[in-house]
Amino acid sequence: MAIKILQQSRNQKQKEEAYILFAKAADMGNLKAMEKMADALLFGNVGTQNITAAIQLYESLAKEGSYKAQNALGFLSSYGIGMEYNQAKALIYYTFGSAGGSMMSQMILGYRYLSGINVLQNCEVALNHYKKVADYIADKLEKSEGIPVEKVRLTERPENLSSNSEILDWDIYQYYKFLAERGDVQLQKALYYFLKAAKAGSANAMAFIGKMYLEGNAAAPQSNATAFKYFSMAANKGNAIGLHGLGLLYFYGKGVPVNYAEALKYFQKAAEKGWPNAQFQLGFMYYSGSGVWKDYKLAFKYFYLASQSGQPLAIYYLAEMYATGTGVLRSCRTAVEKRLKFLKKRRCTQWHFSYGIELPFKDIHLARRLYDMAAQTSPDARIPVFFALMRLETVHLLQDILFFNQFTMRRKWKKLDNTLGPYWDLFVIGLIVAMLIFLLRNRYR
């Protein structure tokens, strides 16, 4: 109940009501409620931030086997926030978290083994950790049978429509984008616009109506027959999404008998029009030998084409091919890079910058260690290392400020490179040095 209230909350009062319920459930020993309360104390979601109390609660949860608590303690230990800075202890917490099934801990350990942070650098072990996370997400995607909701840019003038119809096509784009990005439930309104545009002759609308009925929702109850009807209407107009939809129906036998030859035909037509999901399906058919002879070269070709448009499962299967050396030369590093790209596409980047998924936040401790090694190796490196460390510490300071502001400025941080250029931090350091020189000059006048 509290989770539902929190998800639907639109103001602080509703959030407070949710956390009152969490507090009552926590007093009764509910572990999930206790985890929510610990998070609230750590980030100050409701009331005053209390890191000490949060740590105490996390420690009691960790004893009960809570992997979320082990993740949190590992993170706090690795940065020395509210507790002793201890990388070895953090590694233990992350290891227990990963053993408990935590995908976040798997990500962290993967990055640590890839970079050699407090462990021996080992690409194979890193790959194993990343594989578990990627397999978990890919399994969820594949359960939706290759038709995950995604953002789609509709073509502007593919069908020589009238001005009114073009406006309707734009409405379709807006509503579909709205649904895909925000996960809103205003499906009835979206379906209304799709139907209106479909009557005006929009093949895109026909295809998306088919997609809605294939997936099934409150506005469009699942109906393979209706999906087939609208996909066929769109396909007859040469629409790639409609062609792909028909391919899916024949491939999985939804409303029609399984027919790999028909599926292959429709996927090929859609792939020729550049539709990435169809390119992925072709790759999967050749990779798995579904209705065709296994052909890893063709599988790689289609997976690669689909991956260029960001199709997540195509990236996943490319990583699998590089990891196992199937159809390509085996490459641990390339497999890891592909898995990271896949995870980024599935928005795992929000699983904390410090775990090495979002590279704008490099590992501070590893960087310091490498700079120290460089300075010890050559006296000529000391001055460049000094300036590099100044840059690093400036970034670290700003990073800590962002952390204690509960990550509210994370998006703005990520945009700094785009707005001010890649060397904005050097510019800030330059200003600081100039200010120091100015103050020293004034002092000794």
C-alpha positions in Angstrom: 0.0 0.0 0.0 2.8 2.4 1.0 4.7 1.6 -2.2 1.6 2.4 -4.3 1.1 5.7 -2.5 4.7 6.6 -3.0 4.6 5.8 -6.7 1.5 7.9 -7.2 2.5 10.7 -4.9 2.6 14.2 -6.3 3.4 16.3 -3.3 5.4 16.1 -0.1 2.3 15.3 2.1 1.6 12.2 0.1 5.2 11.1 0.4 5.1 11.6 4.2 1.9 9.5 4.4 3.7 6.7 2.5 6.7 6.8 4.9 4.4 6.7 7.9 3.1 3.4 6.6 6.7 2.3 5.9 7.7 3.2 9.5 4.8 1.1 10.9 5.7 -1.9 8.7 9.3 -1.5 9.7 8.4 -1.6 13.4 6.7 -4.9 12.7 9.9 -6.3 11.2 9.1 -6.0 7.5 12.5 -6.0 5.8 11.4 -4.1 2.6 9.9 -1.4 4.8 13.1 -1.2 6.8 15.1 -0.8 3.6 12.9 2.0 2.5 13.3 3.8 5.9 17.1 3.3 5.7 17.2 4.9 2.2 15.0 7.8 3.5 17.4 8.4 6.4 20.4 8.3 4.1 19.1 10.6 1.4 16.8 12.7 3.6 13.7 11.9 1.5 11.4 12.7 4.4 12.6 14.8 7.4 16.2 15.4 8.3 19.0 13.4 6.7 20.7 11.1 9.3 23.5 9.0 7.9 24.5 7.5 11.2 20.9 6.2 11.8 20.8 4.9 8.2 24.1 3.0 8.7 22.8 1.4 11.9 19.6 0.3 10.1 21.6 -1.0 7.1 23.9 -3.0 9.4 21.0 -4.7 11.1 19.4 -5.4 7.7 22.7 -6.8 6.4 22.7 -9.4 9.3 19.3 -10.5 8.0 20.8 -11.0 4.5 19.5 -7.9 2.8 21.5 -7.4 -0.3 20.3 -3.8 -0.7 21.8 -3.0 2.8 25.0 -4.7 1.8 25.2 -2.6 -1.4 24.6 0.6 0.6 27.3 -0.3 3.2 29.7 -1.2 0.5 29.2 2.1 -1.2 29.5 4.1 2.1 32.6 2.2 3.1 34.2 2.7 -0.3 33.9 6.5 0.0 34.2 6.8 3.8 30.8 8.4 4.2 29.6 8.2 7.7 31.9 5.2 8.4 35.5 4.3 8.1 37.0 4.4 4.6 37.8 0.8 4.0 38.0 -0.6 0.4 38.5 -4.2 1.7 35.4 -4.1 3.8 33.5 -2.6 0.8 34.6 -5.5 -1.4 33.2 -8.0 1.2 29.9 -6.2 1.3 29.7 -6.2 -2.5 30.6 -9.8 -2.6 27.9 -10.8 -0.2 25.4 -8.5 -2.1 26.2 -10.3 -5.4 25.9 -13.7 -3.7 22.4 -12.6 -2.6 21.4 -11.9 -6.1 22.1 -8.2 -6.3 22.5 -7.0 -9.9 24.0 -3.7 -8.6 26.7 -5.6 -6.7 27.5 -7.6 -9.8 27.9 -4.4 -11.7 30.3 -3.0 -9.1 32.4 -6.1 -8.9 32.5 -6.2 -12.7 34.0 -2.7 -12.8 36.4 -3.4 -10.0 37.8 -6.5 -11.7 37.9 -4.8 -15.0 39.9 -1.8 -13.6 41.9 -3.7 -10.9 40.5 -1.8 -7.9 41.6 -3.6 -4.7 41.6 -6.8 -6.7 43.8 -8.3 -9.3 42.7 -7.0 -12.7 40.9 -9.9 -14.5 38.8 -9.3 -17.6 37.3 -12.9 -17.4 36.0 -12.4 -13.9 34.6 -8.9 -14.9 32.9 -10.4 -17.9 31.3 -13.1 -15.7 29.8 -10.4 -13.4 28.6 -8.3 -16.3 27.1 -11.4 -18.0 24.9 -12.1 -15.0 23.4 -8.6 -15.1 23.1 -8.6 -18.9 21.4 -12.1 -18.9 19.0 -10.9 -16.2 17.9 -7.9 -18.3 17.9 -9.7 -21.6 15.7 -12.4 -20.1 13.1 -9.8 -19.1 13.3 -8.3 -22.6 13.0 -11.6 -24.3 9.9 -12.5 -22.3 8.2 -9.6 -24.1 9.0 -11.6 -27.2 11.3 -9.0 -28.9 8.8 -6.2 -28.8 9.9 -3.9 -26.0 8.4 -0.4 -25.8 10.8 2.0 -27.3 11.0 5.6 -28.6 10.3 5.8 -32.3 10.8 8.7 -34.6 8.0 8.7 -37.1 8.8 9.8 -40.7 7.5 13.2 -41.5 6.1 12.8 -45.1 6.2 9.1 -46.1 2.7 8.8 -47.4 2.0 12.1 -49.1 -0.7 12.9 -46.6 -2.8 16.0 -46.5 -1.9 18.8 -44.0 -4.6 17.6 -41.5 -3.3 14.0 -41.7 0.3 15.2 -41.1 -0.9 17.0 -37.9 -2.5 13.8 -36.8 0.8 11.9 -37.6 2.6 14.4 -35.4 0.1 13.7 -32.6 0.8 10.0 -32.9 4.4 10.7 -32.5 3.9 12.9 -29.4 1.6 10.4 -27.7 3.7 7.4 -28.5 6.9 9.2 -27.3 5.0 10.3 -24.2 4.0 6.7 -23.4 7.4 5.2 -24.1 9.4 7.8 -22.1 7.1 8.3 -19.2 5.3 5.0 -18.9 2.0 6.8 -18.5 -1.3 5.0 -18.5 -3.2 7.4 -20.8 -3.5 4.6 -23.3 -7.2 5.3 -24.2 -6.3 8.8 -25.3 -3.3 7.4 -27.3 -5.5 4.8 -29.0 -8.0 7.4 -29.9 -5.4 9.4 -31.8 -4.0 6.3 -33.4 -7.4 5.3 -34.7 -8.2 8.8 -35.9 -4.9 8.9 -37.8 -5.3 5.4 -39.2 -8.7 6.4 -40.7 -6.9 9.3 -42.4 -4.5 6.8 -44.0 -1.4 6.8 -41.7 0.4 3.5 -41.9 2.4 4.4 -38.8 -0.9 4.6 -36.8 -2.1 1.3 -38.2 1.2 -0.3 -37.1 1.1 1.1 -33.6 -2.5 0.0 -33.2 -1.4 -3.5 -34.1 1.5 -3.2 -31.6 -0.9 -2.1 -28.9 -3.3 -5.1 -29.5 -0.4 -7.5 -29.7 1.0 -6.4 -26.4 -2.4 -5.9 -24.8 -3.3 -3.1 -22.3 -6.3 -1.5 -20.6 -7.3 0.4 -23.7 -6.6 -2.4 -26.2 -7.1 -5.9 -24.8 -4.7 -8.4 -26.2 -6.0 -9.7 -29.5 -3.8 -11.5 -32.1 -6.6 -11.2 -34.7 -6.9 -7.4 -34.3 -3.1 -7.1 -34.3 -2.9 -9.1 -37.5 -5.5 -6.9 -39.1 -3.7 -3.6 -38.4 -0.2 -5.0 -39.1 -1.5 -6.2 -42.5 -3.0 -2.8 -43.3 0.3 -1.1 -42.4 2.4 -3.7 -44.3 0.3 -3.3 -47.4 1.4 0.4 -47.4 5.1 -0.8 -47.2 5.4 0.2 -43.5 8.4 -1.3 -41.8 6.8 -1.6 -38.4 3.8 -3.4 -39.9 6.0 -5.8 -41.8 8.0 -6.5 -38.7 4.7 -7.0 -36.7 3.5 -9.7 -39.2 6.9 -11.3 -39.0 6.5 -11.6 -35.2 3.0 -13.1 -35.5 4.3 -15.8 -37.9 7.5 -16.4 -35.9 5.8 -16.9 -32.5 2.6 -18.4 -34.0 0.3 -15.7 -32.5 -3.1 -16.0 -34.2 -1.6 -17.9 -37.1 0.4 -21.1 -37.4 4.1 -20.8 -36.8 5.7 -20.2 -40.2 9.4 -19.4 -40.2 9.4 -18.9 -44.0 6.7 -16.2 -43.8 8.4 -14.7 -40.7 11.8 -14.6 -42.6 10.1 -12.9 -45.6 8.5 -10.1 -43.5 11.6 -9.6 -41.4 13.7 -9.2 -44.5 11.4 -6.6 -46.0 11.3 -4.6 -42.8 15.1 -4.9 -42.4 15.7 -3.6 -45.9 13.7 -0.5 -44.8 16.2 -0.1 -41.9 13.9 -1.2 -39.1 16.4 -2.3 -36.3 14.0 -4.7 -34.6 13.6 -6.7 -37.8 17.4 -6.7 -38.3 17.7 -8.2 -34.8 15.1 -10.8 -35.5 16.9 -11.9 -38.7 20.1 -12.1 -36.7 18.4 -14.2 -34.0 17.0 -16.6 -36.6 20.5 -17.2 -38.1 22.1 -17.3 -34.7 19.6 -19.9 -33.3 18.8 -21.7 -36.5 15.1 -21.0 -36.2 13.7 -22.0 -39.6 17.0 -21.5 -41.3 20.5 -23.0 -41.3 22.7 -21.6 -38.5 24.9 -18.9 -40.1 27.0 -17.0 -37.6 28.4 -14.6 -40.2 24.9 -13.5 -41.2 23.8 -13.4 -37.5 26.7 -11.1 -36.8 25.9 -8.9 -39.8 22.3 -8.4 -38.7 23.1 -8.0 -35.0 25.7 -5.4 -35.9 23.3 -3.5 -38.2 20.6 -3.5 -35.5 23.1 -2.4 -32.8 24.1 0.6 -34.8 20.5 1.9 -34.2 20.8 1.0 -30.5 18.7 -2.2 -30.5 19.5 -3.5 -27.0 19.1 -7.2 -27.6 21.3 -7.0 -30.7 24.0 -5.5 -28.6 23.5 -8.3 -26.0 23.9 -11.0 -28.6 27.0 -9.4 -30.1 28.5 -9.4 -26.6 27.6 -13.1 -26.3 29.3 -13.8 -29.6 32.5 -12.0 -28.6 32.5 -13.7 -25.2 32.2 -17.2 -26.6 34.1 -16.7 -29.9 31.0 -17.7 -31.8 31.5 -16.6 -35.5 34.1 -14.0 -34.4 37.5 -14.1 -32.7 36.9 -14.3 -29.0 37.6 -11.0 -27.2 37.0 -10.5 -23.5 37.5 -6.7 -23.7 35.1 -6.3 -26.6 32.5 -8.5 -24.9 32.7 -6.4 -21.8 32.4 -3.2 -23.8 29.3 -4.6 -25.6 27.7 -5.6 -22.3 28.3 -2.2 -20.9 26.7 -0.6 -24.0 23.7 -3.0 -23.6 23.3 -2.1 -19.9 23.5 1.6 -20.7 20.8 1.2 -23.3 18.6 -0.4 -20.7 19.1 2.5 -18.4 21.3 0.8 -15.9 23.4 4.0 -15.9 21.2 5.2 -13.0 22.8 2.5 -10.9 25.3 5.0 -9.6 28.1 6.8 -11.4 30.8 5.5 -9.1 30.3 1.9 -10.4 32.0 2.7 -13.7 28.9 2.5 -15.9 28.8 6.3 -16.5 32.4 7.1 -17.3 32.2 10.9 -16.6 32.7 9.8 -13.0 36.0 7.9 -13.1 37.2 5.9 -10.0 39.0 8.6 -7.9 41.1 6.2 -5.9 42.4 4.3 -8.9 43.3 7.6 -10.6 45.2 8.9 -7.6 47.2 5.6 -7.4 48.1 5.8 -11.1 49.1 9.4 -10.8 51.4 8.6 -7.8 53.0 5.8 -9.8 53.7 8.2 -12.7 55.3 10.8 -10.4 57.5 8.1 -8.8 58.6 6.7 -12.1 59.9 10.0 -13.6 60.8 13.3 -11.9 59.8 15.0 -15.2 56.2 13.8 -14.6 55.8 15.6 -11.2 54.6 18.9 -12.5 52.1 17.5 -15.0 50.9 15.1 -12.3 50.5 18.0 -9.9 48.1 19.8 -12.3 46.3 16.5 -13.1 45.7 15.9 -9.4 44.4 19.4 -9.0 41.9 18.7 -11.8 41.0 15.4 -10.2 40.5 16.8 -6.7 38.3 19.6 -8.2 36.1 17.0 -9.9 36.0 14.9 -6.6 35.0 18.0 -4.6 32.1 18.8 -7.0 31.2 15.1 -7.0 30.9 15.0 -3.2 28.8 18.2 -3.3 26.5 16.6 -5.8 26.2 13.4 -3.6 25.2 15.3 -0.5 22.7 17.2 -2.5 21.0 13.8 -3.0 22.0 13.6 -6.7 19.6 16.3 -7.7 22.1 18.0 -9.9 23.3 14.8 -11.6 21.7 15.6 -15.0 23.2 19.1 -15.0 26.6 17.6 -14.2 26.4 15.3 -17.1 25.6 18.2 -19.5 28.6 20.3 -18.4 30.9 18.7 -21.0 28.4 19.4 -23.8 27.7 23.0 -22.6 31.2 24.2 -21.6 33.4 21.8 -23.5 35.4 18.8 -22.4 38.0 21.0 -20.5 35.5 22.9 -18.3 37.2 21.6 -15.2 40.6 23.0 -16.3 38.9 26.3 -16.8 37.6 26.2 -13.2 41.1 25.3 -11.9 42.5 28.2 -13.9 40.1 30.6 -12.3 41.0 29.2 -8.8 44.7 29.7 -9.5 44.1 33.2 -10.8 42.2 34.1 -7.7 44.9 32.7 -5.4 47.6 34.7 -7.3 45.4 37.8 -7.1 44.9 37.4 -3.3 48.6 36.7 -2.7 49.7 39.8 -4.6 47.3 42.0 -2.7 48.5 40.5 0.6 52.2 41.3 0.0 51.6 44.8 -1.4 
